[in-house]
Amino acid sequence: MAESADHITCMEVVELVNDYLERTLPPDEVTVFEQHLNFCDGCDLYVEQLKRTVETVGEIREDDVPAEAKERLLSAFRDWKRS
Amino acid sequence: MIAYKFLRDDATGVFTGFAWPLPGDGPGAWVEARVEQCRSGIHACRTADLPLWAGRRLYEIELDGDIVEAPTKVVASRGRLVRRLDGWDGLRGEYTRMCADRAHDLALGASPPLAQWDAVVEPSIPEGPALLGFVAARIAEEISGLDAYHAERRRQADWLAERLDLHQNPPPGQGAPA
């Protein structure tokens, strides 16, 4: 996983963040992950923003999305898949 | 067991956001949670763990019930804040400076000197004690390996325990005194 069992880099935080937020990281990796957040303001902010995004998106039901926005999103995803 | 806990400025948990019952005339109310390392339970520091989790406010915490000692933390099923360690408020900047000076000494004392590592020290100071402690330990590791990283962490913990006059917990893995 990491350059060391005792600390991780910002890049490794990015790699592990999904597992951290989904609570699937093993305890020893959670420990070094949180130690990194404790001293790295940039990563702490990054994880906090992701956490809020996940919480917000989790509250939105399909019916909540206006038809126009839904069409724009679907169009963007179609273009992205083609590119 | 007496241990230590860092909280945010608003006395909430750093990673959970939990609003801790604060001590007043006596200790704060007991908080209980199932023990599951990094997921549930009262997480706290022994003296040796303090540099790894350095934060804004520091409290002495009494732990009780099931207590699990992990390599860099201790987790219990019950805990209550006993008192705020106000000394940390005034010491935070001094500790940060000590770690910065140590990082400079290590980086510039290496052969050849680690100029690129040294250059990150001063710009890191505004980010506080946890980062500077890490920087100093990481430079020690770069020079002499992982044992030097741990030795630097122990040095930082001893510095804090002495100046804050803390109850010295036994080193991780050696259990509580009889």
Interface residues (C-beta under 8 A of the other chain):
Chain A: S4 D6 H7 R23 L25 P27 D28 V30 T31 E34 Q35 L37 N38 F39 C40 D41
Chain B: V14 F15 Q37 C38 R39 L52 W53 A54 G55 A70 P71 T72 K73 E127 G128 A130 L131 G133 F134 R138 E141 L146 Y149 H150
